[in-house]
Amino acid sequence: MMQQINPKLTAAAVIFLVLIGIYYTGMIGFGRGVTKTDPTEMKLKEYLPYLIEETTGGIINLSADTLINYKVSGKKLLLNLHANESYSEEKTKRKIKESSIKILNKFFADRKDIEKIVLNWHLNLPDVHGNRKFRKVLAIVMTKEKAANINWNDLTAYNISNTTTDYWVHPILKVN
C-alpha cells in the first residue's frame, strides 16, 4: 500500500531548492556582499582580486590563486601571477598571453591612477636536477600611453609581444 505525498510539502521543498540554487548562482545575495561596485571607485587592494577574477576566473587549481601578490611603487604596479600550465609550452604561452590581454585591457579601461603595469607570470618548473622551483616564465610591461593606442578588439596572443612596452619570455616557453 503506497502513501500519498503531501502536495504542500512537495511544493515547499521545490521552492526551497530553487531558492538555494538562485542563492548559489549569485542571482540574489541575502547580504553576502553581492553588490555591483564601480571598479573606478574601488581601492586597488579590492580591485586587483576583482580584476583577476573577472578576466581569468581567479583560480589556477584548487590549491592556487592566480594572483600571487602585487606591489605599487608610485604610479607603477607589479603583479605576480600564477600561470596555468597546459599540455604544451606553446599552449601555455598562448594562454598566458590571452589572459594578459584581458587583464591589461580591463585594467586600463577601469583605472586611471596607474601609469605602468608589469605582469610577471610564474610556473613551477624543474631545474637541471629535477627539483621544482617557482620561476618567472613571462613578463609583460604596458604603459597607459601605449595602452591608449591599442585596438584591444584585434589584439591577439600572436601579436601582443609587438605592442607592449617591454616583453620577456623564459627559454622554456620559446618555440624551437
Residue pairs with C-beta under 8 A, 6 or more apart in sequence:
22 28
23 29
23 30
26 34
28 34
29 35
37 46
37 50
39 47
39 50
39 51
39 110
39 111
40 110
40 111
40 112
42 50
44 70
44 72
44 77
44 111
44 113
44 114
47 110
47 111
48 67
48 70
48 79
49 58
49 67
51 103
51 106
51 107
51 110
52 58
52 65
52 66
52 67
52 81
52 103
54 106
55 99
55 102
55 103
55 106
56 66
56 99
56 102
56 103
57 66
58 65
58 66
58 67
59 65
59 66
60 66
60 82
60 83
60 84
61 84
64 82
65 82
66 81
66 82
66 84
66 99
67 79
67 80
67 81
67 82
68 80
68 81
68 82
68 122
69 80
70 77
70 78
70 79
70 80
71 77
71 78
72 78
72 114
75 113
75 114
75 115
75 116
76 114
76 115
76 116
76 117
76 118
77 114
77 116
77 117
77 118
78 117
78 118
78 120
79 103
79 117
79 118
79 119
79 120
80 120
80 122
81 99
81 119
81 120
81 121
81 122
82 121
82 122
82 123
83 92
83 95
83 96
83 121
83 122
83 123
83 137
83 138
84 92
84 95
84 96
85 92
85 123
85 124
86 92
86 95
89 172
89 173
89 174
89 175
90 175
92 123
92 137
92 173
93 138
93 157
93 169
93 173
93 175
94 157
95 157
96 121
96 137
96 138
97 138
97 140
97 157
97 160
97 161
98 157
100 119
100 121
100 138
100 140
100 160
101 152
101 155
101 156
101 157
101 160
103 119
104 117
104 119
104 140
104 142
104 147
105 147
105 152
105 155
107 114
107 117
108 117
108 142
108 144
108 147
108 148
112 144
114 144
115 143
115 144
115 145
116 141
116 142
116 143
116 144
116 165
117 141
117 142
118 139
118 140
118 141
119 138
119 139
119 140
119 141
119 142
120 136
120 138
120 139
121 136
121 137
121 138
121 139
122 134
122 135
122 136
122 137
123 134
123 135
123 137
124 132
124 133
124 134
124 135
125 132
125 133
125 134
125 135
125 137
125 170
125 172
126 132
126 133
127 133
135 170
136 170
137 169
137 170
137 172
137 173
138 168
138 169
138 170
138 173
139 166
139 167
139 168
139 169
140 160
140 164
140 166
140 167
141 164
141 165
141 166
141 167
142 164
142 165
143 165
146 163
146 164
146 165
150 163
155 163
160 167
161 167
161 169
